[in-house]
């Protein structure tokens, strides 16, 4: 039995909808097996299958042609186009929880809700090891979805609150808070399918720890010339030591998304 349960929250009126997407949402809820050859099924169908197989984590980043995810001062809106934004909201709707790091919250003040498609809001999770957030950000005040703040176990006590969110202690690891322990903590709460939406540090730490099942990188036709890099991993000296996962390619308007499968 799960330690926690979260109420179903009514979605906002969807500006984008289709029978194919409704079928995916029904399959996500376990209403019936999904059998389809649509492009939506090709992209999101694996998440329905993953839900039946336990804990699963997908990372996502949008970057420029020269590998930057934001300007030097942290601005990233809007680096990718409308179709990638719609995809991001669909990923939120397909997952139990959406996760970002503290720097993303401080820079963008995101809502992390489902607004561009039909679907339930996911539980929002913020990694804030050192307790830098003060509760003034929108996600702590809007009441739109349950929100968890993951803090280092030496900086938090079980049962603490930050505004309208719950603070959850997590042990430190080699890459900040231990990504595998984060997945275990969330899975015990019934949050098995995790969307790691950013930023670059958070996604990189999950990737370095081998804690991502898939990674989606959307490349926009934009050159920044400077700014914050996307993926940062420990240095290697031979190309053969790099990660070479199975990959799929999707065209999202003017952007191209590469989805890497590490455990398929």
C-alpha positions in Angstrom: 0.0 0.0 0.0 1.3 3.5 -0.8 2.3 5.8 2.1 0.4 8.7 0.5 -2.4 9.2 -1.9 -3.2 12.4 -3.9 -6.7 13.6 -5.0 -7.7 13.8 -8.6 -7.5 17.4 -9.7 -9.7 18.8 -12.5 -7.7 19.9 -15.5 -8.1 23.3 -17.0 -10.2 23.5 -20.2 -7.9 22.0 -22.9 -7.1 24.1 -25.9 -5.8 21.0 -27.7 -7.6 17.7 -27.8 -8.2 14.7 -30.1 -9.7 11.2 -30.0 -6.1 9.8 -30.2 -5.0 11.8 -27.2 -8.1 10.8 -25.2 -7.4 7.2 -26.0 -3.9 7.6 -24.6 -5.2 9.2 -21.4 -7.6 6.3 -21.0 -4.8 3.8 -21.5 -2.6 5.8 -19.0 -5.4 5.3 -16.4 -5.6 1.6 -17.2 -9.0 1.8 -18.7 -8.2 -0.6 -21.6 -5.2 -1.8 -23.6 -4.0 0.8 -26.1 -3.7 -0.4 -29.7 -3.0 2.4 -32.2 -0.7 3.3 -35.1 -1.1 7.1 -34.6 1.9 9.4 -34.3 0.8 10.2 -30.7 0.9 6.5 -29.8 4.4 6.1 -31.3 5.7 8.9 -29.0 3.7 8.4 -25.8 2.7 4.7 -26.0 5.9 3.5 -24.2 4.9 5.5 -21.1 1.6 3.5 -20.9 3.6 0.3 -21.0 6.2 1.6 -18.5 3.4 2.3 -16.0 2.7 -1.4 -15.8 6.4 -2.3 -15.1 7.1 -0.2 -12.1 9.3 2.9 -11.6 10.2 4.8 -14.8 12.0 8.2 -15.4 12.2 10.3 -18.5 14.3 13.5 -18.7 13.7 16.4 -21.1 15.7 19.4 -22.2 15.2 22.0 -24.9 18.5 23.4 -26.3 19.9 25.6 -29.1 21.9 24.3 -32.0 25.1 25.1 -30.0 23.9 23.2 -26.9 22.7 26.0 -24.7 19.5 25.6 -22.6 19.4 29.3 -21.4 21.2 32.6 -21.6 24.0 33.3 -19.1 21.5 34.9 -16.7 19.2 31.9 -16.9 16.5 33.1 -19.3 15.1 30.2 -21.4 11.6 31.4 -22.5 10.9 30.5 -25.1 13.8 28.6 -26.6 11.8 25.9 -28.3 8.6 26.4 -30.2 4.9 25.8 -29.6 4.9 22.1 -30.5 7.7 21.3 -28.0 5.7 23.2 -25.4 2.7 21.1 -26.2 4.8 18.0 -26.0 6.1 19.1 -22.5 2.5 19.5 -21.3 1.5 16.1 -22.7 4.5 14.5 -20.9 3.3 16.1 -17.7 -0.2 14.6 -18.3 1.2 11.2 -18.9 3.4 11.1 -15.8 2.7 10.8 -12.1 5.1 13.6 -11.1 7.1 16.3 -12.8 10.4 17.3 -11.3 12.7 20.4 -11.6 15.7 21.7 -9.8 15.7 24.7 -7.5 17.5 26.9 -10.1 14.7 26.3 -12.6 12.2 27.5 -10.0 14.2 30.6 -9.1 14.8 31.5 -12.7 11.4 30.7 -14.3 8.9 30.5 -11.5 7.1 27.7 -13.4 3.6 26.3 -12.7 4.3 22.8 -14.0 0.6 22.1 -14.6 -1.2 20.8 -17.7 -2.7 23.7 -19.6 -2.1 23.0 -23.3 -3.8 19.6 -23.5 -6.4 17.5 -21.7 -5.1 15.6 -18.7 -4.5 15.6 -15.0 -2.0 17.8 -13.3 1.0 15.8 -12.0 2.4 16.1 -8.5 5.1 18.8 -8.7 8.5 18.0 -7.2 11.3 20.4 -6.6 14.9 19.4 -5.7 16.1 22.0 -3.2 18.9 20.4 -1.1 19.9 23.5 0.8 16.4 24.9 1.4 16.9 28.0 -0.8 13.2 28.5 -1.7 11.1 30.7 0.6 7.5 29.6 -0.5 6.7 32.8 -2.4 6.9 31.1 -5.9 3.7 30.4 -7.7 3.7 26.6 -7.3 3.6 27.0 -3.5 0.6 29.4 -3.6 -1.7 28.4 -6.4 -3.1 25.2 -5.0 -3.3 23.7 -8.5 -1.5 20.4 -7.6 0.2 18.7 -4.7 3.8 20.0 -4.4 6.8 18.3 -2.8 10.2 19.9 -1.9 13.0 17.4 -1.7 15.7 18.6 0.7 18.9 17.1 2.1 18.1 14.9 5.1 20.5 17.0 7.2 18.4 20.1 6.4 14.9 18.9 6.8 12.6 16.9 9.1 9.8 14.6 7.9 6.4 16.4 8.1 7.7 19.9 7.6 5.8 22.3 5.3 6.8 25.1 3.0 3.8 27.3 2.3 1.3 24.8 0.8 3.9 22.1 0.0 5.4 19.2 1.9 9.2 19.1 2.6 10.6 15.6 2.2 14.1 14.6 3.5 16.3 12.7 1.1 19.9 11.4 1.7 22.7 13.1 -0.1 24.6 11.1 -2.8 27.5 11.6 -5.1 25.4 13.8 -7.4 23.7 16.0 -4.8 20.6 14.3 -3.6 20.8 10.6 -4.6 18.7 10.2 -7.8 18.0 6.6 -7.1 16.8 7.4 -3.6 14.6 10.2 -5.0 13.0 7.6 -7.3 12.4 5.2 -4.4 11.0 7.9 -2.2 8.5 9.0 -4.9 7.6 5.4 -5.8 6.7 4.7 -2.2 4.2 7.6 -2.6 2.7 6.0 -5.7 4.6 8.3 -8.0 6.2 5.7 -10.2 6.4 7.5 -13.6 8.6 10.6 -13.3 9.2 13.4 -15.8 12.5 15.2 -15.1 11.8 18.4 -16.9 14.9 20.4 -16.0 17.1 22.1 -15.7 20.4 21.0 -17.1 22.1 20.2 -13.7 19.2 18.1 -12.5 18.9 16.1 -15.8 22.7 15.7 -15.9 22.9 14.3 -12.4 20.1 11.8 -13.1 21.9 10.8 -16.3 25.3 10.5 -14.7 23.8 8.3 -11.9 22.1 6.0 -14.5 18.7 7.0 -13.1 17.1 7.9 -16.4 15.3 5.3 -18.6 14.9 7.8 -21.4 16.2 11.3 -22.3 14.5 13.7 -24.7 16.5 16.5 -26.1 14.7 19.0 -28.3 17.0 21.0 -30.6 15.7 24.4 -31.7 17.1 26.2 -34.9 18.7 28.9 -32.7 22.3 29.8 -32.0 22.9 31.7 -28.7 26.7 31.7 -28.8 26.9 31.8 -25.0 24.8 30.7 -22.1 24.2 27.7 -19.9 25.1 24.3 -21.3 22.7 21.4 -21.4 24.2 18.0 -20.5 27.3 18.0 -18.3 28.8 14.6 -17.4 32.2 13.5 -16.0 35.0 14.0 -18.5 36.0 11.2 -20.8 39.1 10.9 -23.0 37.8 8.5 -25.7 34.7 8.9 -27.8 34.1 5.2 -27.4 33.4 5.8 -23.7 30.5 8.1 -24.4 26.9 7.0 -24.0 25.3 5.7 -27.3 21.7 4.7 -26.5 19.1 3.6 -29.0 17.5 6.7 -30.4 14.3 7.9 -32.1 13.8 11.2 -33.9 10.6 13.3 -33.9 9.9 16.6 -35.7 8.1 19.1 -33.6 7.3 22.1 -35.8 10.7 23.7 -36.5 12.4 21.8 -33.7 13.8 18.2 -33.8 13.6 16.0 -30.7 15.9 13.1 -30.2 14.7 10.5 -27.6 17.4 8.3 -26.2 16.4 4.9 -24.7 19.0 3.7 -22.1 17.2 0.6 -20.8 15.1 -0.5 -23.8 
